[in-house]
């Protein structure tokens, strides 16, 4: 493979990928979206709690999100805290799903 072929392949690759700034914005937007979902779930949970209604579906959404996040962080960073947090939030998510279907 000569120099021109390598340069041409690199140009094709970079046209379809995000640069560092775009990646940072992209990642931040997902974090901001997750915070928004978390706040809405908290507000709806508090409302239902105050009205003596079950609110397990909102807790399941948040704990499943946290479980996924912690598990991904553990896979990439290998820090034990993320493993423990992932397992704990996974158990909480499973419990909330079971309670959602049992309590009506």
C-alpha positions as CSV (number, residue, x, y, z in Angstrom):
1,X,0.0,0.0,0.0
2,X,1.5,3.3,-1.0
3,X,1.3,6.7,0.7
4,X,-1.6,8.0,-1.4
5,X,-3.7,5.0,-0.7
6,X,-3.2,5.4,3.1
7,X,-4.0,9.1,2.9
8,X,-7.2,8.4,0.9
9,X,-8.4,5.7,3.4
10,X,-7.7,8.1,6.3
11,X,-9.8,10.8,4.6
12,X,-12.7,8.4,4.0
13,X,-12.5,7.3,7.6
14,X,-12.4,10.8,9.1
15,X,-15.4,12.0,7.0
16,X,-17.7,9.5,8.8
17,X,-16.3,9.9,12.3
18,X,-16.6,12.7,14.9
19,X,-13.7,14.8,15.9
20,X,-12.7,15.2,19.5
21,X,-14.9,18.3,20.1
22,X,-17.9,16.7,18.4
23,X,-17.5,13.5,20.5
24,X,-17.3,15.6,23.7
25,X,-20.6,17.4,22.8
26,X,-22.2,14.2,21.8
27,X,-21.3,12.5,25.1
28,X,-22.3,15.5,27.2
29,X,-25.7,15.6,25.5
30,X,-26.4,12.0,26.6
31,X,-25.4,12.9,30.1
32,X,-27.7,15.9,30.1
33,X,-30.5,13.8,28.8
34,X,-30.0,11.2,31.5
35,X,-30.1,13.9,34.2
36,X,-33.4,15.2,32.7
37,X,-34.9,11.7,32.7
38,X,-33.7,11.2,36.3
39,X,-35.3,14.4,37.5
40,X,-38.6,13.6,35.8
41,X,-38.7,10.1,37.3
42,X,-38.0,11.6,40.7
43,X,-40.7,14.2,40.3
44,X,-43.2,11.5,39.2
45,X,-42.2,9.2,41.9
46,X,-42.6,11.8,44.6
47,X,-46.0,12.7,43.2
48,X,-47.2,9.1,43.2
49,X,-45.7,8.5,46.7
50,X,-47.6,11.5,48.1
51,X,-50.8,10.1,46.6
52,X,-50.2,6.6,48.1
53,X,-49.7,5.1,44.6
54,X,-47.0,2.6,43.6
55,X,-44.1,4.2,41.8
56,X,-41.8,1.2,41.0
57,X,-41.7,1.7,37.3
58,X,-39.8,5.0,37.8
59,X,-37.4,3.5,40.2
60,X,-36.8,0.6,37.8
61,X,-36.0,3.0,35.0
62,X,-33.4,4.9,37.1
63,X,-31.8,1.9,38.6
64,X,-31.6,0.0,35.3
65,X,-29.9,3.1,33.8
66,X,-27.4,3.3,36.7
67,X,-26.7,-0.5,36.4
68,X,-26.0,-0.1,32.7
69,X,-23.7,2.9,33.3
70,X,-21.8,1.3,36.2
71,X,-21.4,-2.0,34.3
72,X,-20.0,-0.2,31.3
73,X,-17.6,1.9,33.4
74,X,-16.4,-1.3,35.2
75,X,-15.8,-3.1,31.9
76,X,-13.6,-0.2,30.7
77,X,-12.0,1.1,33.8
78,X,-11.8,-2.1,36.0
79,X,-12.4,-0.3,39.2
80,X,-14.2,-2.5,41.9
81,X,-16.5,0.3,43.0
82,X,-18.2,0.3,39.6
83,X,-18.7,-3.5,39.8
84,X,-20.3,-3.3,43.3
85,X,-22.5,-0.4,42.2
86,X,-23.5,-2.2,39.1
87,X,-24.5,-5.3,41.0
88,X,-26.4,-3.3,43.6
89,X,-28.3,-1.2,41.1
90,X,-29.0,-4.3,39.0
91,X,-30.6,-6.1,42.0
92,X,-32.6,-2.9,42.8
93,X,-33.8,-2.7,39.2
94,X,-34.8,-6.4,39.2
95,X,-36.7,-5.9,42.5
96,X,-38.5,-2.8,41.2
97,X,-39.6,-4.7,38.0
98,X,-40.9,-7.6,40.1
99,X,-42.7,-5.2,42.5
100,X,-44.2,-3.3,39.6
101,X,-45.9,-6.5,38.3
102,X,-46.8,-7.8,41.7
103,X,-48.3,-4.6,43.3
104,X,-51.4,-3.3,41.6
